[in-house]
Structures are given as C-alpha cells and as structure tokens.
Amino acid sequence: MCACNHQPVPDSEYARLEELLQEYKNQRGALIPVLQRAQEIFGYLPEPVLRRIAEGFRLPLSRVYGVTTFYAQFHLKPRGRHVIRVCQGTACHVRGSARILDRVQRELGIESGGTTEDLRFTIEPVACLGACGLAPVMMIDDNTHGRLTADMIPKILDLYE
C-alpha cells in the first residue's frame, strides 16, 4: 500500500513506541505529535511503526499514511545521519548553486532527495536558507557553509563522519 521501507523495527525502539502510545492514549488530536516523536525514535517512519500507530489510535492505516505524506516533515525512508540542504534561492542560483548541488551529488553518488547507502548523507535542495549574503550556501545539519565553490565540497564533506 505505501512506499515505506520494509526494515525490521529493533525491539528497544519498539518498546519506546509502546511507551509513547501509552503516554498519548485517549488524547484527541495527538496523531501529529506521536508521529513526530516516533520519527525522533526511528529516524523515519517505517511501515510497521505506522501500522502500530494506526492500531493504537484505532485509525485506518490510510489515514495515518495520509498525514505522513501530507506534511514534508515526515519521512518514510531512512535518512542520512547528516542532512545536506543546498539553497536554490535566487541569490544562490545567480551565484552558482546549481554547480554546488551537482558537485555534492557527484561526490556522494546520489541524486537530490537521495540518501547514501551507508546512511551517512541525505541531500535536500531547499527553496531558501535565508543566508543570501553568503550565496551560494548550503547547510549540513545545523552548520552553514557559504561563499561556496564546487572545489570546496570534498573538504567540507570530509568534516562529517
């Protein structure tokens, strides 16, 4: 039914999910907070987790899945330990963000929106990072890297294990 990743859920994380469901038991309007906290536990929302949340709230899986696909904050596939956000805003575009994004993709061997096989990096192009004075700019996790050239990308990526 869904494009979720079918990986087994570790028992320790599943126990945390059960605690979470107990905490929010019988609370109306708690689906989004539960999904947010479940994603914090697992790093994404695998199908078995969505099924258990649906059971816990006595909702159809389709409704839980609909909420997760409606909001961009929820992810159905594993994401990298480090999320790379490459700005695509006007200032960055004019100053060469396409070359930056291209170099990041080539260095990591993945496309925009993809995650490396080792789950080290996920690439997310974004509309604007709000750091136009540093254009072109990208963020890795909470770290801003600005005034970039394509040749700077390999050294920057090496900073992140």
Contacts in CASP RR format, 6 or more apart in sequence:
PFRMAT RR
TARGET T0000
AUTHOR 0000-0000-0000
METHOD contacts of the structure
MODEL  1
MCACNHQPVPDSEYARLEELLQEYKNQRGALIPVLQRAQEIFGYLPEPVL
RRIAEGFRLPLSRVYGVTTFYAQFHLKPRGRHVIRVCQGTACHVRGSARI
LDRVQRELGIESGGTTEDLRFTIEPVACLGACGLAPVMMIDDNTHGRLTA
DMIPKILDLYE
1 61 0 8 1.000
1 62 0 8 1.000
1 65 0 8 1.000
2 47 0 8 1.000
2 50 0 8 1.000
2 61 0 8 1.000
2 65 0 8 1.000
2 76 0 8 1.000
3 76 0 8 1.000
3 77 0 8 1.000
4 45 0 8 1.000
4 46 0 8 1.000
4 47 0 8 1.000
4 50 0 8 1.000
4 76 0 8 1.000
4 77 0 8 1.000
5 44 0 8 1.000
5 46 0 8 1.000
5 47 0 8 1.000
5 76 0 8 1.000
5 77 0 8 1.000
5 78 0 8 1.000
6 46 0 8 1.000
6 47 0 8 1.000
7 46 0 8 1.000
7 78 0 8 1.000
8 48 0 8 1.000
9 17 0 8 1.000
9 42 0 8 1.000
9 46 0 8 1.000
9 48 0 8 1.000
9 49 0 8 1.000
13 41 0 8 1.000
13 42 0 8 1.000
14 52 0 8 1.000
16 41 0 8 1.000
17 38 0 8 1.000
17 41 0 8 1.000
17 42 0 8 1.000
17 49 0 8 1.000
17 52 0 8 1.000
17 53 0 8 1.000
20 34 0 8 1.000
20 37 0 8 1.000
20 38 0 8 1.000
20 41 0 8 1.000
21 34 0 8 1.000
21 52 0 8 1.000
21 53 0 8 1.000
21 56 0 8 1.000
24 30 0 8 1.000
24 33 0 8 1.000
24 34 0 8 1.000
25 56 0 8 1.000
30 57 0 8 1.000
31 53 0 8 1.000
31 57 0 8 1.000
31 59 0 8 1.000
31 64 0 8 1.000
31 67 0 8 1.000
32 67 0 8 1.000
32 71 0 8 1.000
34 53 0 8 1.000
34 57 0 8 1.000
35 45 0 8 1.000
35 53 0 8 1.000
35 64 0 8 1.000
35 67 0 8 1.000
35 68 0 8 1.000
35 74 0 8 1.000
36 73 0 8 1.000
38 45 0 8 1.000
38 49 0 8 1.000
38 53 0 8 1.000
39 45 0 8 1.000
39 73 0 8 1.000
39 74 0 8 1.000
39 75 0 8 1.000
42 49 0 8 1.000
43 75 0 8 1.000
43 78 0 8 1.000
43 79 0 8 1.000
44 75 0 8 1.000
44 76 0 8 1.000
44 77 0 8 1.000
44 78 0 8 1.000
44 79 0 8 1.000
45 68 0 8 1.000
45 74 0 8 1.000
45 75 0 8 1.000
45 76 0 8 1.000
46 76 0 8 1.000
47 76 0 8 1.000
50 61 0 8 1.000
50 64 0 8 1.000
50 65 0 8 1.000
50 68 0 8 1.000
51 61 0 8 1.000
53 59 0 8 1.000
53 64 0 8 1.000
54 60 0 8 1.000
54 61 0 8 1.000
54 63 0 8 1.000
54 64 0 8 1.000
57 64 0 8 1.000
67 74 0 8 1.000
68 74 0 8 1.000
68 76 0 8 1.000
69 76 0 8 1.000
77 115 0 8 1.000
78 115 0 8 1.000
78 119 0 8 1.000
79 115 0 8 1.000
79 119 0 8 1.000
79 122 0 8 1.000
80 115 0 8 1.000
80 116 0 8 1.000
80 119 0 8 1.000
80 120 0 8 1.000
80 121 0 8 1.000
80 122 0 8 1.000
81 119 0 8 1.000
81 120 0 8 1.000
81 121 0 8 1.000
81 160 0 8 1.000
82 120 0 8 1.000
82 121 0 8 1.000
82 122 0 8 1.000
82 140 0 8 1.000
82 141 0 8 1.000
82 160 0 8 1.000
83 121 0 8 1.000
83 122 0 8 1.000
83 124 0 8 1.000
83 140 0 8 1.000
83 141 0 8 1.000
84 104 0 8 1.000
84 121 0 8 1.000
84 122 0 8 1.000
84 123 0 8 1.000
84 124 0 8 1.000
84 138 0 8 1.000
84 139 0 8 1.000
84 140 0 8 1.000
85 124 0 8 1.000
85 125 0 8 1.000
85 126 0 8 1.000
85 129 0 8 1.000
85 138 0 8 1.000
85 139 0 8 1.000
85 140 0 8 1.000
86 97 0 8 1.000
86 100 0 8 1.000
86 101 0 8 1.000
86 104 0 8 1.000
86 112 0 8 1.000
86 123 0 8 1.000
86 124 0 8 1.000
86 125 0 8 1.000
86 126 0 8 1.000
86 138 0 8 1.000
87 97 0 8 1.000
87 126 0 8 1.000
87 128 0 8 1.000
87 129 0 8 1.000
87 130 0 8 1.000
87 131 0 8 1.000
87 135 0 8 1.000
87 136 0 8 1.000
87 137 0 8 1.000
87 138 0 8 1.000
88 97 0 8 1.000
88 101 0 8 1.000
88 125 0 8 1.000
88 126 0 8 1.000
88 127 0 8 1.000
88 128 0 8 1.000
89 97 0 8 1.000
89 127 0 8 1.000
89 128 0 8 1.000
89 132 0 8 1.000
91 132 0 8 1.000
91 133 0 8 1.000
91 135 0 8 1.000
92 100 0 8 1.000
92 128 0 8 1.000
92 129 0 8 1.000
92 132 0 8 1.000
92 135 0 8 1.000
92 136 0 8 1.000
92 137 0 8 1.000
94 135 0 8 1.000
95 135 0 8 1.000
95 136 0 8 1.000
96 136 0 8 1.000
97 135 0 8 1.000
97 136 0 8 1.000
97 137 0 8 1.000
99 136 0 8 1.000
99 150 0 8 1.000
100 136 0 8 1.000
100 138 0 8 1.000
100 148 0 8 1.000
100 149 0 8 1.000
100 150 0 8 1.000
100 153 0 8 1.000
101 112 0 8 1.000
101 123 0 8 1.000
101 125 0 8 1.000
102 150 0 8 1.000
103 150 0 8 1.000
103 153 0 8 1.000
104 123 0 8 1.000
104 138 0 8 1.000
104 153 0 8 1.000
104 157 0 8 1.000
105 111 0 8 1.000
105 112 0 8 1.000
105 123 0 8 1.000
107 153 0 8 1.000
107 154 0 8 1.000
107 157 0 8 1.000
108 116 0 8 1.000
108 121 0 8 1.000
108 123 0 8 1.000
108 157 0 8 1.000
109 116 0 8 1.000
110 116 0 8 1.000
110 121 0 8 1.000
110 123 0 8 1.000
111 123 0 8 1.000
112 123 0 8 1.000
112 124 0 8 1.000
112 125 0 8 1.000
113 122 0 8 1.000
113 123 0 8 1.000
113 124 0 8 1.000
113 125 0 8 1.000
114 122 0 8 1.000
114 123 0 8 1.000
115 121 0 8 1.000
115 122 0 8 1.000
115 123 0 8 1.000
116 122 0 8 1.000
120 160 0 8 1.000
120 161 0 8 1.000
121 157 0 8 1.000
121 160 0 8 1.000
129 137 0 8 1.000
129 138 0 8 1.000
129 139 0 8 1.000
129 144 0 8 1.000
131 137 0 8 1.000
131 144 0 8 1.000
131 146 0 8 1.000
134 144 0 8 1.000
134 146 0 8 1.000
134 147 0 8 1.000
135 146 0 8 1.000
135 147 0 8 1.000
136 146 0 8 1.000
136 147 0 8 1.000
136 148 0 8 1.000
137 144 0 8 1.000
137 145 0 8 1.000
137 146 0 8 1.000
137 147 0 8 1.000
137 148 0 8 1.000
138 144 0 8 1.000
138 145 0 8 1.000
138 146 0 8 1.000
138 148 0 8 1.000
139 145 0 8 1.000
140 156 0 8 1.000
140 159 0 8 1.000
140 160 0 8 1.000
141 160 0 8 1.000
145 152 0 8 1.000
145 156 0 8 1.000
148 156 0 8 1.000
END
